[in-house]
Amino acid sequence: MSTTEFTVVGGGIAGLVTARRLAMAGRTVRLIEASDHLGGTVASHLVGGINLDSGAESFATRGNTVADLARELGLGDDIVSPSDEGAWLQPVDGAALPLPSTGVLGIPSTPLDAQTIAVLGLGGALRAQLDSLIPWFGRRTDISLGALVRQRMGKATVEKLVAPVVHGVYSLHPNDLPLERVAGLKDRLALHGSLAMAVRSMRSAMPAGTAVQGIRGGINRLVTELAADLTDYGVIVEFERRIDTAEALADLDGTVIIAAPGILAPVHGRTVTLATLVLDAPELDAEPRGSGVLVAPNCTAVSARALTHSTAKWQWLKEHAEGRHVVRLSYNDEPDNLAEVARRDAEVLLGVSLPPEAVVDFARQQWIRPAALTASERTDGVVVVGETVGGTGLAGIVAHAYATVDRLLAPADEDRADDDPANDDPADDNADAAETRKAKKLK
Ligand SMILES: Cc1cc2nc3c(=O)[nH]c(=O)nc-3n(C[C@H](O)[C@H](O)[C@H](O)COP(=O)(O)OP(=O)(O)OC[C@H]3O[C@@H](n4cnc5c(N)ncnc54)[C@H](O)[C@@H]3O)c2cc1C
């Protein structure tokens, strides 16, 4: 008889937190991972001798889910906020401008403020202001974010403000982002009747401080600690085993939880290529574009869609880089000769000269960002966690995985007899081991 109660397929952040939660509840868990390492899109690479995140580099503070997880993993003292430096926008033509600081996903909460007028022009800003006069009849909300913003605030707001920001966050044009995927916006729109008001209300509901945070040393430290916890809690981890047929899935033991895109349906996602440059460029000490630049679609001056000046964004990284600068650019369509294109794009976007000799090191990393599973791709009774169902970003994915585990454990827990000694030992012993490890780390 099988002793594995749960098999989790996929060792990205979704699979890791799911396996950990189940094991913490005393369940026997096996985790199967196709590659030779854990973490999926939360990963690291060494560039110019600096260990850097090569995928996710921050988490949304919404709900405190990821910060609480980091604290549980003993990383509480290393949670950091980004610098106050705002981001900039590179319009289709002309010079970069500061991104208005009062919006959500680029949607302005005060369309007639000076920063928004600078980006949209007076005509575009007045059109956006019309949002406050157009009644909201609770029309169809199964539309894209782009369609909604266009209806309420006009095309300029979509293309000049929302598209660069949405692309930076989701690697998508707002026309391809279902409104449903923007947590909270639909409900607040129904409540307040205007998009600007909905955005204002979302901002006031955000926890004090920044909307995102990071971890000193990189988000990838979550994976190291989660992996150590899996060992402590007795999870069996199998590497280099790919589950990609219905038969292979059916052969797995216990309740199977899919935490890997591409098993229930082919991954129809977008490719994102990251170019990371470590630069010896004192001109960047002044941090000319704050934490980075978001690029308007159709901007022909550069091929990159966004640039993060990582050493301006994260103080810990600035200290760690010892005077060098880390810049990360993202591309939808990878250009030929990425290293050279990235250097030239960085020059344009940052507005400084960066000759080839300023480049200390360069790294390329390609990712596929999976689309959400459609209703027809979901199979009744199959448990799925991760980006294809939990939304983009660690906060949503972790919260969804927790809710899934709670749902899976609820009926079973009611049935498990408190006095069954078989239920006592493993969880308590494993929890003790994990606590001991964390206590040692805190010393
Ligand atoms: C460039 C980039 C930057 C990002 N930045 C941020 C950010 O700053 N903040 C944020 O919150 N989010 C960010 N994200 C999004 C976030 O990283 C992802 O949403 C999240 O990490 C996805 O986790 P996951 O576990 O669902 O999937 P994945 O990370 O994709 O993990 C899936 C795992 O399953 C394994 N697997 C795949 N197929 C199989 C199979 N057939 N059998 C067995 N195993 C399999 C894979 O090897 C992988 O380990 C970023 C994403 C990218 C690409």
The ligand as an SDF file (V2000), in Angstrom:
LIG
                    3D

 53 58  0  0  0  0  0  0  0  0999 V2000
   11.4210   37.5290  -15.5410 C   0  0  0  0  0  0  0  0  0  0  0  0
   10.3870   37.3580  -14.4680 C   0  0  0  0  0  0  0  0  0  0  0  0
   10.3330   38.2410  -13.4260 C   0  0  0  0  0  0  0  0  0  0  0  0
    9.3640   38.0910  -12.4260 C   0  0  0  0  0  0  0  0  0  0  0  0
    9.3530   38.9710  -11.4000 N   0  0  0  0  0  0  0  0  0  0  0  0
    8.4820   38.7950  -10.3970 C   0  0  0  0  0  0  0  0  0  0  0  0
    8.5580   39.6110   -9.2520 C   0  0  0  0  0  0  0  0  0  0  0  0
    9.4510   40.4650   -9.1180 O   0  0  0  0  0  0  0  0  0  0  0  0
    7.6290   39.4140   -8.2580 N   0  0  0  0  0  0  0  0  0  0  0  0
    6.6770   38.4420   -8.3570 C   0  0  0  0  0  0  0  0  0  0  0  0
    5.8700   38.3100   -7.4220 O   0  0  0  0  0  0  0  0  0  0  0  0
    6.6010   37.6250   -9.4330 N   0  0  0  0  0  0  0  0  0  0  0  0
    7.4920   37.7740  -10.4500 C   0  0  0  0  0  0  0  0  0  0  0  0
    7.4620   36.9380  -11.5130 N   0  0  0  0  0  0  0  0  0  0  0  0
    6.4330   35.8980  -11.5660 C   0  0  0  0  0  0  0  0  0  0  0  0
    6.7890   34.7490  -10.6160 C   0  0  0  0  0  0  0  0  0  0  0  0
    8.1710   34.4860  -10.6550 O   0  0  0  0  0  0  0  0  0  0  0  0
    6.0120   33.5170  -11.0470 C   0  0  0  0  0  0  0  0  0  0  0  0
    4.6310   33.8560  -11.1280 O   0  0  0  0  0  0  0  0  0  0  0  0
    6.1580   32.3610  -10.0590 C   0  0  0  0  0  0  0  0  0  0  0  0
    7.4910   32.1820   -9.6680 O   0  0  0  0  0  0  0  0  0  0  0  0
    5.6100   31.0950  -10.7080 C   0  0  0  0  0  0  0  0  0  0  0  0
    5.7230   30.0410   -9.7810 O   0  0  0  0  0  0  0  0  0  0  0  0
    5.1080   28.6170  -10.0940 P   0  0  0  0  0  0  0  0  0  0  0  0
    5.5150   27.7110   -8.9970 O   0  0  0  0  0  0  0  0  0  0  0  0
    3.6740   28.7220  -10.4250 O   0  0  0  0  0  0  0  0  0  0  0  0
    5.7860   28.1370  -11.4710 O   0  0  0  0  0  0  0  0  0  0  0  0
    7.3060   27.9510  -11.8960 P   0  0  0  0  0  0  0  0  0  0  0  0
    8.1980   28.8820  -11.2160 O   0  0  0  0  0  0  0  0  0  0  0  0
    7.2700   27.9670  -13.4000 O   0  0  0  0  0  0  0  0  0  0  0  0
    7.6610   26.4860  -11.4170 O   0  0  0  0  0  0  0  0  0  0  0  0
    7.1990   25.3330  -12.0750 C   0  0  0  0  0  0  0  0  0  0  0  0
    8.1490   24.1910  -11.7500 C   0  0  0  0  0  0  0  0  0  0  0  0
    7.6270   22.9870  -12.3290 O   0  0  0  0  0  0  0  0  0  0  0  0
    8.6590   22.2870  -13.0080 C   0  0  0  0  0  0  0  0  0  0  0  0
    8.0260   21.5290  -14.0760 N   0  0  0  0  0  0  0  0  0  0  0  0
    7.5440   22.0200  -15.2500 C   0  0  0  0  0  0  0  0  0  0  0  0
    6.9920   21.0320  -15.9660 N   0  0  0  0  0  0  0  0  0  0  0  0
    7.1270   19.8960  -15.2410 C   0  0  0  0  0  0  0  0  0  0  0  0
    6.7480   18.5400  -15.4800 C   0  0  0  0  0  0  0  0  0  0  0  0
    6.1180   18.1700  -16.6140 N   0  0  0  0  0  0  0  0  0  0  0  0
    7.0330   17.6090  -14.5360 N   0  0  0  0  0  0  0  0  0  0  0  0
    7.6750   17.9900  -13.3820 C   0  0  0  0  0  0  0  0  0  0  0  0
    8.0550   19.2590  -13.1180 N   0  0  0  0  0  0  0  0  0  0  0  0
    7.7850   20.2060  -14.0440 C   0  0  0  0  0  0  0  0  0  0  0  0
    9.5900   23.3840  -13.5000 C   0  0  0  0  0  0  0  0  0  0  0  0
   10.8950   22.8710  -13.7480 O   0  0  0  0  0  0  0  0  0  0  0  0
    9.5410   24.3830  -12.3420 C   0  0  0  0  0  0  0  0  0  0  0  0
   10.5100   24.0910  -11.3580 O   0  0  0  0  0  0  0  0  0  0  0  0
    8.4200   37.0460  -12.5160 C   0  0  0  0  0  0  0  0  0  0  0  0
    8.4640   36.1370  -13.5850 C   0  0  0  0  0  0  0  0  0  0  0  0
    9.4420   36.2910  -14.5520 C   0  0  0  0  0  0  0  0  0  0  0  0
    9.5140   35.3070  -15.6870 C   0  0  0  0  0  0  0  0  0  0  0  0
  1  2  1  0
  2  3  1  0
  2 52  2  0
  3  4  2  0
  4  5  1  0
  4 50  1  0
  5  6  2  0
  6  7  1  0
  6 13  1  0
  7  8  2  0
  7  9  1  0
  9 10  1  0
 10 11  2  0
 10 12  1  0
 12 13  2  0
 13 14  1  0
 14 15  1  0
 14 50  1  0
 15 16  1  0
 16 17  1  0
 16 18  1  0
 18 19  1  0
 18 20  1  0
 20 21  1  0
 20 22  1  0
 22 23  1  0
 23 24  1  0
 24 25  2  0
 24 26  1  0
 24 27  1  0
 27 28  1  0
 28 29  2  0
 28 30  1  0
 28 31  1  0
 31 32  1  0
 32 33  1  0
 33 34  1  0
 33 48  1  0
 34 35  1  0
 35 36  1  0
 35 46  1  0
 36 37  1  0
 36 45  1  0
 37 38  2  0
 38 39  1  0
 39 40  1  0
 39 45  2  0
 40 41  1  0
 40 42  2  0
 42 43  1  0
 43 44  2  0
 44 45  1  0
 46 47  1  0
 46 48  1  0
 48 49  1  0
 50 51  2  0
 51 52  1  0
 52 53  1  0
M  END
$$$$
